[in-house]
């Protein structure tokens, strides 16, 4: 029987991103939508809402 030695394994934590976006940017988008303080302005992005989905266009925010 093979024994698994957990002590010999490296333990690491990867930086968490949401869909490849910086988590801070996502939190600030949410803050603007919820009318809370943010480094973004209301006109920094556009929100498109359909019957089944929501799309947030952040191209102008990130310089695209």
CORHUKA-V988900 format. One record per run of one state. SS is the DSSP state (2 for helix, 1 for strand, 0 for the rest). FROM is the first residue (numbers start at 1). LEN is the number of residues. If there is no record, write none. Layout:
# CORHUKA-V988900
ss=SS from=FROM len=LEN
ss=SS from=FROM len=LEN
This chain:
# CORHUKA-V988900
ss=0 from=1 len=5
ss=2 from=6 len=3
ss=0 from=9 len=9
ss=1 from=18 len=1
ss=0 from=19 len=2
ss=1 from=21 len=1
ss=0 from=22 len=1
ss=2 from=23 len=11
ss=0 from=34 len=8
ss=2 from=42 len=3
ss=0 from=45 len=1
ss=1 from=46 len=4
ss=0 from=50 len=4
ss=1 from=54 len=4
ss=0 from=58 len=7
